[in-house]
């Protein structure tokens, strides 16, 4: 299961009223979001406040989450709006900001932050894969990375297609649990 799928599932739970799931999303995304804002504002306290604003706005706007796009796309849309509001407030207090330059800079920074975030996620995924049993790791690699069909894997391992489906489902579930555990450990460091 991809991070994108995990994020969407967590957000759907939040949308259904299970607000404690937002804590998991916060753990997974607050650092890259903070980096996004810090690169824009250069002010630590303001960046932290903007992160909090985004997560509060996501809770308030949870009904608008449809899952049509990735969770991160939806989150960064809210983040960009929060940043625009921040710049509007600062403009009123005397700081002048060219919003076209800001929007272009936001796009560039979001791409760089997303690439860094993806690398961090890939490292966590590799660690999680390494903690799986050899059999489960093989199943995931064949099905998800090599994109083999269940029938092909069944033929290789000399098992029924149904058995392969069950084993892959269990392996993916275990991988997800290990991934979340490592991710939470990484975020708490």
C-alpha positions as a LaTeX table, in Angstrom:
\begin{tabular}{lrrr}
\hline
Residue & $x$ (\AA) & $y$ (\AA) & $z$ (\AA) \\
\hline
Unk1 & 0.00 & 0.00 & 0.00 \\
Unk2 & 1.37 & 3.39 & $-0.93$ \\
Unk3 & 1.74 & 6.36 & 1.35 \\
Unk4 & $-0.80$ & 8.09 & $-0.84$ \\
Unk5 & $-3.34$ & 5.35 & $-0.11$ \\
Unk6 & $-2.57$ & 5.39 & 3.62 \\
Unk7 & $-2.96$ & 9.17 & 3.74 \\
Unk8 & $-6.25$ & 9.05 & 1.86 \\
Unk9 & $-7.60$ & 6.33 & 4.15 \\
Unk10 & $-6.61$ & 8.30 & 7.24 \\
Unk11 & $-8.25$ & 11.44 & 5.86 \\
Unk12 & $-11.45$ & 9.56 & 5.05 \\
Unk13 & $-11.53$ & 8.42 & 8.69 \\
Unk14 & $-11.12$ & 12.05 & 9.78 \\
Unk15 & $-13.90$ & 13.03 & 7.40 \\
Unk16 & $-16.16$ & 10.43 & 9.04 \\
Unk17 & $-15.55$ & 12.10 & 12.41 \\
Unk18 & $-12.62$ & 10.04 & 13.69 \\
Unk19 & $-10.56$ & 13.15 & 14.43 \\
Unk20 & $-7.81$ & 11.31 & 16.31 \\
Unk21 & $-6.59$ & 10.04 & 12.92 \\
Unk22 & $-5.51$ & 13.60 & 12.16 \\
Unk23 & $-2.69$ & 13.08 & 14.67 \\
Unk24 & $-1.25$ & 10.37 & 12.41 \\
Unk25 & $-1.48$ & 12.68 & 9.41 \\
Unk26 & 0.16 & 15.43 & 11.46 \\
Unk27 & 3.01 & 13.07 & 12.41 \\
Unk28 & 3.51 & 12.13 & 8.77 \\
Unk29 & 3.32 & 15.61 & 7.21 \\
Unk30 & 4.13 & 18.37 & 9.70 \\
Unk31 & 7.87 & 18.42 & 8.99 \\
Unk32 & 7.64 & 18.81 & 5.21 \\
Unk33 & 4.84 & 21.34 & 5.67 \\
Unk34 & 6.95 & 23.29 & 8.17 \\
Unk35 & 9.84 & 23.26 & 5.65 \\
Unk36 & 7.49 & 24.52 & 2.98 \\
Unk37 & 6.44 & 27.48 & 5.14 \\
Unk38 & 9.91 & 28.16 & 6.53 \\
Unk39 & 11.34 & 28.37 & 3.02 \\
Unk40 & 8.63 & 30.91 & 2.22 \\
Unk41 & 8.64 & 33.08 & 5.33 \\
Unk42 & 12.08 & 32.52 & 6.83 \\
Unk43 & 10.46 & 32.87 & 10.25 \\
Unk44 & 10.36 & 29.84 & 12.55 \\
Unk45 & 7.42 & 30.90 & 14.74 \\
Unk46 & 5.31 & 31.99 & 11.78 \\
Unk47 & 6.02 & 28.72 & 10.01 \\
Unk48 & 4.96 & 26.71 & 13.05 \\
Unk49 & 1.77 & 28.77 & 13.33 \\
Unk50 & 1.01 & 28.23 & 9.65 \\
Unk51 & 1.40 & 24.45 & 10.05 \\
Unk52 & $-1.11$ & 24.53 & 12.91 \\
Unk53 & $-3.43$ & 26.69 & 10.81 \\
Unk54 & $-3.32$ & 24.19 & 7.95 \\
Unk55 & $-4.19$ & 21.25 & 10.18 \\
Unk56 & $-7.03$ & 23.19 & 11.80 \\
Unk57 & $-8.29$ & 24.19 & 8.34 \\
Unk58 & $-8.12$ & 20.56 & 7.21 \\
Unk59 & $-10.30$ & 19.56 & 10.15 \\
Unk60 & $-12.75$ & 22.38 & 9.40 \\
Unk61 & $-12.75$ & 21.52 & 5.67 \\
Unk62 & $-12.75$ & 17.74 & 6.03 \\
Unk63 & $-16.11$ & 17.47 & 4.26 \\
Unk64 & $-14.47$ & 18.79 & 1.07 \\
Unk65 & $-11.96$ & 15.93 & 0.91 \\
Unk66 & $-13.07$ & 13.57 & $-1.86$ \\
Unk67 & $-9.97$ & 11.48 & $-2.44$ \\
Unk68 & $-10.06$ & 12.39 & $-6.14$ \\
Unk69 & $-6.55$ & 13.76 & $-5.70$ \\
Unk70 & $-3.77$ & 12.72 & $-3.37$ \\
Unk71 & $-4.10$ & 13.85 & 0.24 \\
Unk72 & $-0.87$ & 15.84 & $-0.13$ \\
Unk73 & $-2.30$ & 17.73 & $-3.11$ \\
Unk74 & $-5.34$ & 18.70 & $-1.04$ \\
Unk75 & $-3.16$ & 19.58 & 1.98 \\
Unk76 & $-0.79$ & 21.78 & $-0.05$ \\
Unk77 & $-3.76$ & 23.55 & $-1.63$ \\
Unk78 & $-4.90$ & 24.47 & 1.88 \\
Unk79 & $-1.29$ & 25.38 & 2.77 \\
Unk80 & $-0.99$ & 27.69 & $-0.22$ \\
Unk81 & $-4.21$ & 29.43 & 0.75 \\
Unk82 & $-2.95$ & 29.85 & 4.33 \\
Unk83 & 0.29 & 31.32 & 2.98 \\
Unk84 & $-1.60$ & 33.75 & 0.75 \\
Unk85 & $-3.66$ & 34.85 & 3.77 \\
Unk86 & $-0.44$ & 35.29 & 5.73 \\
Unk87 & 1.02 & 37.51 & 3.00 \\
Unk88 & $-2.21$ & 39.53 & 2.75 \\
Unk89 & $-2.12$ & 40.17 & 6.50 \\
Unk90 & 1.52 & 41.24 & 6.29 \\
Unk91 & 0.78 & 43.52 & 3.35 \\
Unk92 & $-1.81$ & 45.32 & 5.49 \\
Unk93 & 0.79 & 45.78 & 8.24 \\
Unk94 & 3.18 & 47.48 & 5.85 \\
Unk95 & 5.18 & 44.59 & 4.41 \\
Unk96 & 4.88 & 44.54 & 0.63 \\
Unk97 & 4.79 & 41.25 & $-1.21$ \\
Unk98 & 4.52 & 40.47 & $-4.91$ \\
Unk99 & 1.95 & 37.65 & $-4.94$ \\
Unk100 & 2.94 & 36.45 & $-8.41$ \\
Unk101 & 6.53 & 35.94 & $-7.23$ \\
Unk102 & 5.26 & 34.23 & $-4.09$ \\
Unk103 & 3.05 & 31.82 & $-6.08$ \\
Unk104 & 5.95 & 30.90 & $-8.38$ \\
Unk105 & 8.27 & 30.41 & $-5.40$ \\
Unk106 & 5.62 & 28.27 & $-3.68$ \\
Unk107 & 5.40 & 25.99 & $-6.71$ \\
Unk108 & 9.19 & 25.59 & $-6.87$ \\
Unk109 & 9.54 & 24.94 & $-3.14$ \\
Unk110 & 6.64 & 22.50 & $-3.03$ \\
Unk111 & 8.30 & 20.42 & $-5.75$ \\
Unk112 & 11.63 & 20.35 & $-3.88$ \\
Unk113 & 9.92 & 19.53 & $-0.57$ \\
Unk114 & 7.89 & 16.78 & $-2.22$ \\
Unk115 & 11.06 & 15.23 & $-3.64$ \\
Unk116 & 12.74 & 15.30 & $-0.21$ \\
Unk117 & 9.62 & 13.86 & 1.41 \\
Unk118 & 9.50 & 11.06 & $-1.18$ \\
Unk119 & 13.13 & 10.17 & $-0.47$ \\
Unk120 & 12.40 & 10.00 & 3.27 \\
Unk121 & 9.37 & 7.80 & 2.61 \\
Unk122 & 11.39 & 5.50 & 0.34 \\
Unk123 & 14.02 & 5.06 & 3.05 \\
Unk124 & 11.33 & 4.17 & 5.60 \\
Unk125 & 9.76 & 1.75 & 3.12 \\
Unk126 & 13.10 & 0.04 & 2.49 \\
Unk127 & 13.60 & $-0.35$ & 6.25 \\
Unk128 & 10.09 & $-1.77$ & 6.61 \\
Unk129 & 10.63 & $-4.21$ & 3.74 \\
Unk130 & 13.86 & $-5.39$ & 5.36 \\
Unk131 & 11.96 & $-6.24$ & 8.54 \\
Unk132 & 9.49 & $-8.50$ & 6.71 \\
Unk133 & 10.07 & $-12.22$ & 6.46 \\
Unk134 & 11.85 & $-13.34$ & 3.32 \\
Unk135 & 8.64 & $-14.89$ & 1.95 \\
Unk136 & 6.50 & $-11.80$ & 2.55 \\
Unk137 & 9.17 & $-9.52$ & 1.10 \\
Unk138 & 9.35 & $-11.71$ & $-2.00$ \\
Unk139 & 5.56 & $-11.59$ & $-2.44$ \\
Unk140 & 5.48 & $-7.81$ & $-2.19$ \\
Unk141 & 8.39 & $-7.36$ & $-4.56$ \\
Unk142 & 6.82 & $-9.66$ & $-7.14$ \\
Unk143 & 3.35 & $-8.16$ & $-6.91$ \\
Unk144 & 4.03 & $-4.48$ & $-6.30$ \\
Unk145 & 7.47 & $-3.78$ & $-7.74$ \\
Unk146 & 7.53 & $-6.31$ & $-10.57$ \\
Unk147 & 3.77 & $-5.86$ & $-11.11$ \\
Unk148 & 3.23 & $-9.57$ & $-11.64$ \\
Unk149 & $-0.30$ & $-10.91$ & $-11.66$ \\
Unk150 & $-1.46$ & $-13.24$ & $-8.88$ \\
Unk151 & $-1.67$ & $-16.09$ & $-11.35$ \\
Unk152 & 1.98 & $-15.62$ & $-12.38$ \\
Unk153 & 3.14 & $-15.55$ & $-8.78$ \\
Unk154 & 1.05 & $-18.64$ & $-8.03$ \\
Unk155 & 2.79 & $-20.47$ & $-10.85$ \\
Unk156 & 6.24 & $-19.45$ & $-9.61$ \\
Unk157 & 5.54 & $-20.48$ & $-6.01$ \\
Unk158 & 3.43 & $-23.50$ & $-6.98$ \\
Unk159 & 0.44 & $-22.34$ & $-4.94$ \\
Unk160 & $-3.15$ & $-21.54$ & $-5.80$ \\
Unk161 & $-4.07$ & $-18.04$ & $-6.94$ \\
Unk162 & $-6.38$ & $-17.71$ & $-3.93$ \\
Unk163 & $-3.55$ & $-18.56$ & $-1.54$ \\
Unk164 & $-1.35$ & $-15.95$ & $-3.20$ \\
Unk165 & $-4.05$ & $-13.27$ & $-2.84$ \\
Unk166 & $-4.40$ & $-14.01$ & 0.88 \\
Unk167 & $-0.64$ & $-14.08$ & 1.48 \\
Unk168 & $-0.06$ & $-10.84$ & $-0.40$ \\
Unk169 & $-2.89$ & $-9.16$ & 1.47 \\
Unk170 & $-1.37$ & $-10.24$ & 4.80 \\
Unk171 & 2.13 & $-9.22$ & 3.72 \\
Unk172 & 0.92 & $-5.76$ & 2.66 \\
Unk173 & $-0.95$ & $-5.35$ & 5.95 \\
Unk174 & 2.17 & $-6.30$ & 7.91 \\
Unk175 & 4.32 & $-3.97$ & 5.78 \\
Unk176 & 1.89 & $-1.12$ & 6.46 \\
Unk177 & 2.08 & $-1.73$ & 10.21 \\
Unk178 & 5.87 & $-1.85$ & 10.20 \\
Unk179 & 6.03 & 1.24 & 7.98 \\
Unk180 & 3.78 & 3.23 & 10.32 \\
Unk181 & 5.81 & 2.10 & 13.33 \\
Unk182 & 9.10 & 3.19 & 11.73 \\
Unk183 & 7.52 & 6.40 & 10.49 \\
Unk184 & 6.26 & 7.29 & 13.94 \\
Unk185 & 9.67 & 6.49 & 15.47 \\
Unk186 & 11.34 & 8.70 & 12.85 \\
Unk187 & 8.94 & 11.58 & 13.50 \\
Unk188 & 9.46 & 11.42 & 17.27 \\
Unk189 & 13.25 & 11.71 & 16.95 \\
\hline
\end{tabular}
